[in-house]
Each structure stands twice: as C-alpha cells, then as structure tokens.
Amino acid sequence: MAFLASLFGYLLNFIYDLVNNYGLAIIIFTIIIKLLMLPISIKQQKTMKKSVKIQEKVRQLQFKYKNNPEQLNKATIELYKSEKMSPFSGCLSAILQIVILLSVFFMVQSPLTYMKKVDEGLINQYKDEIKQSQEGQNNQTMYPEIEIIKEKGQQDERVNINMEFLGLDLSSVPVSNLSDFRVYIIPLLYVVSSFISIKISNTITNKKKDEEENKEPSEMDAILQANKNMMYIMPIMSVSISMIAPLGLALYWLVSNVLMITEKLILNKVMDSKEE
C-alpha cells in the first residue's frame, strides 16, 4: 500500500504544483485515476449485464439438478465456460478498488511523506516540537503530519500545503471538529451520491432481470439480494471512516462517486444502444 501511496503522491504533488490548491488537485487526481480505471469499469459493466442475462439459465440448471449438487456444479461451470465468463470476474475490480482506496487513505493521512516527500528527519523534528508544546494538554492528534502542516506550514514552505477549498479546511477531521457544521458537508454529500449510485445500479440490474420470463425464487436471487445489502452497508462503513479521517479523503470519495454515476449512465446507454 505504501508503494502505491507513494506513486499516487508523485501524481498528486505534480497536480498540486500546477494548481496550488489541495482540493482542486484531489479532484483532478480523482478524474485521472477514474480514466485509468475506465477499461476495467467497462469490463465490469459488461460482466454485470452478462451476469444478469445468464441468471435464467442458472435457475433452469438449479431446477433440473436440484437433487444432484455435484452435477449442478459441473453444469454451472460448463455454462460459465460456454458464456466465456467467470463467476469471480467481478472480484478483481473490487480488490483493485479496495487497494486504491487504502493507498489514497495512506496518502491523505500522511501528505508530507507521500505527497511532498519531506525528509523523515524534519517530520520527526516537527513532531517532537509539537508534542512538547502540547504536553499536558491531552489533545494528541491521530494525524501528526496534518498537525505539522497546520502548526508549521506558515513558517516552513517545505511543509506547507494549501488545504483551503471553497471555505473548507480539508485537513479537518470531523470527529475532532464536531461543533463546526461545515465538516459534515462533504461526508453528507458522499452519502447522498452513494445512494444515488446504488439506485442506478439496482435499476439497471432489475430492468434486465425483469426481462426474464421465469420469476421463480432461487439461490441466485438470494445472492443478488445479499449483494444489494452489501451495497448499502459499504456507504455506511465509508462515511464512518470519513468521520475520523481528514476531509481530503471524503472529497476523493465524493468526486469518485459522482464520476462513477456519470460513468454508469453513459456506459449503460451505450451498451443498450449496441444491444438494440
């Protein structure tokens, strides 16, 4: 994760040097990452559509071999082979998204290390100075590099990052600034965008599923329902993390979600047109 966070840091710092604003740099950074991930997103969208289409065949096999699990497994595998599709085809995309998410989290919580490439000795020196100045105050921060930027940024250009964005301080951690209503704006917008994305995904899936004639419940239906439940759980988990992380992370998630919604709508329209 640290290696990927360091690579992302080079890209984010390059953009920051051009725009001199952390928030704008994160937005541009997110757009670039989304463009790089576009081929995988297209494949994932195709897989989702194809998966919905073959569910009727899977249900037929489940009915035909309901008393023969071994033959059912064999027939299901053969079906996926004939359709040139793997049951785990969506796993790669999910794993990659998690890896990118964790790497961005590392980068955002330690921007001096991963983005500005500040010497570790200088970072440790400032950490010790801040710790000594706050001794006895019992207000130690979870993100010492963010604290260094706040305390030493105006004095030392090497550790200075402009984190003001549209009146928001992207170095702020919501849980540490509960009295400031502004820290809730980005996390709340992220939640709203997440549920919009979920709604669009469900609409696309249900539209294809309704085209199938057989509506008998099956184990696959239960799996699809479980996946839907997970789609609702993930935003809740993410917003919980965003409450204890610098707002820069929540901004990345928000922009990523908005781009994902746009991407889903465009890809779905293009693929439906090709099918017609």
N, C-alpha and C positions, 0 to 999 in steps of 0.2 A: 504493500500500500504506500509506503514511504517513497519508493522509487517512482511510482506513478504520480503521487502528490508532488514530487519534485519536478517531474516533466510538466505537469499542469501549471506549476508555479512559474516556470520559464515563460509559458504562453500567456498566463495572466499578467505577469510583470511587463511583458512586451506590450500588451494592450494598454496596461496602465500608463506606461511611459508615453503612449500616444495621446491618451485622453485625459490623463491626470485626475481621474476620478474612479474610486474603487467600485462604486455601484455600477457605473456605466461599463467599466471593464468587466465586471462579472456578467452583465447582460450580453456583451459581445462574446465573451468567453463561452457562455452557455449556448449561444447560437452556433458557434464554430463546432462545439462538441456535438450538438444535435445534427449538424450537417455531416460530420464524420460518421455518426451512427446511423445516417439515413439508409444505407444499404441493408443494415440489419433490421431496421424498422420496417422497411418494405417487405423483407422476407418474413418477418413476424406477422405482419398484416395478412400476407398471402396464406401463411400457415393457419392463422385463426379462421379465415374464410374456408379454407380447405377442410379444416378440422370439423367445422360445423356441418359441412356438406356430407362427410362420411359417417356422421353420427347415426343416420338411419340404417346404414349398412351394419354398423356395430351393434345396434339394437336387434337387428334381424339375426345376427350371429348369436347374440345372447339368448334370444328366444329359441333358436334352433338347437343350441348346445347347452341349454340351461342345466341339464343333468350330467354334463360331461365337461368339467372345468378344464381338463387337460386339452381336449380338442378345441375348446373355446379359445384358449390362449394361443394355440397353434394357428387357428383360423384368423384370429385378430392380427397376429404378427404378419401372416401372409397378406392380409388386407392392406396393412400399412406399407408393406413392401411393394405391392402392386400399385398403390397410390403414390409411391416414392415419397413417403412421409414417415418421420419418426415420432413415436409417442412422446419423446422427450425433446422435440425440436424447439420448444419454447424455453427450455432450461438455460441454453447458452445466453440468450438475450437477458434473462432475469439475473443470471450470475454476473454478467458484464455490467448491468445497471447497478447492482449492489457494490461491485468493486469500484466503479466510478464514483458512486455516492460516498463511500468510505474515504476514498482518496481526496475528494473535494472537501470533506469534513476535516481531514487532517490539514489540508492546505489552508482552510479558513480559520481554524483554531490556532495555527502557527504560521501566520503570513510572513513573519520576519525570516523564519527558517526556510520555508518552501518557496515563497514568492520573491522576497527581496534578497535572499541568500546572504543575510547578515552573518558575520563571523560569530561562531558559537561563544567565543570568549567574551565578546562585547555583550551578547544577550545575557550571559550568566552574570556579568558585572552589573548590568542594569537590574536584573532580577534581585541580586543581593542588596542593591541600594534601595529599591522599592520595599523589599521585605523589612529592612532596617527602619525605614521611615514609617512603616505601618505597624511596627512592633507594638504589641499590646492593644491594637485596635480590633483584633479578631474579625478582620474583613478580607481574608485572603481570597484571591480570585482563582477561578478554575482555569483561566486562560492568561498566564503571565505575560505572553507576548502581546496580547491585546492591551494589557495594562501598561506595558512599556511604551507602546505607541501613544497612549493617552498621556502618560506622565513625561516622557522624554522626546516625543515627536517634534515639538516646537523648538527644542534645544539642539537636536541632532538630526540632520537631514537623512542620515543613514537608516534611521528607524521611524521615519515619518511617512505615513500613508494617509491620503485624504479620503476619509471614510464618510464624509457628509454627502448624503444623497437625497434630494427632494425633501430636505428638512429632517431627515432621519439619520441617526448615527449608526452605521452598520456594524460598529464594534460593540454595540449594546447587547447585553444578554437579557432577554425578557424577564427571567426569574429573578434577576438582580435589580430590575427596574420596574417592579410591579405597579408603582404609583404613576408611571408615565404611560398614558394610554397609547402613545404613538408606537410603542414596541409591539403592540398587538396587531397593527395594521397588516404587515406582510404575512405573518402566520395565518391570520384570518382569511386573507385573500388566497393564500395557498390552499386552505381547506376548501374554500368555495370552488377553486379551479379543479381540485381533486375530484369533488363530487360531480362536477360537470363532465370531466373526463370519464368517470365511471359510468355516468348516464349514457354518454355517447357509445362507449364500449358495449354496454348492455343492449342498447337499441340496435346496434349493428348485429350483435350475436342473435338476439331474439328475432330480428327480421329474417335472418337466414334460417333459423330454427323453425319458424312458423311456416316456411315454405315446404317443410317435410310433411308428408301425409300422416305418418304414424305418430301419435302423440302418447303412446304407452310409456309410463314411467320406467326408468331403468337405472342401473348403477351409474351409467354415464351422466344421467341427469343429476344425480346426487353429487357427482364430482364437479359438474358445472356450477351447481349451487354453492358448493364449498369454495370454488374459485371466486364466485361473486362475493361471498362473505369475506374472503381474504382481501378483495379489492377495497372493501370498506374499512377493514382493520388497518391496512397499510397507511392511509392518510392520518388515522388517529395516532399511530405509532410515530409517524414522521413529525406531526405537529408537536408531539410530546418532546421529541428530540430538539425541535426548533426552539422550544421554550427555554432550553438550557444551553443553547449554542448561540454564537454571535449571529446577528441578523443577516450577515452576508450569506450564510448557509440557507436561510429561509428565502432570501431573494433568488438564489440559484434555483431552488426547488420551484418557486413560483414561476419564474421565467421558463424553466424546463417544462412545467405543466402546460403553460399557455402554448408553447411551441408544439407540445405533444397533441393538444386538442386540435390545433390547426393542421398538423400532420395527419391525424386520423381522418379528419373530414375530407381533406384533399385526396389522400390515398384511397379512401373508401369510394369516393365519387369516381375517381379514375378507374379503379378496378371494376366497379359496377358497370361503367360505360364499356369497358373491354368485354365483359361477360355478355352484355346485350348485343 
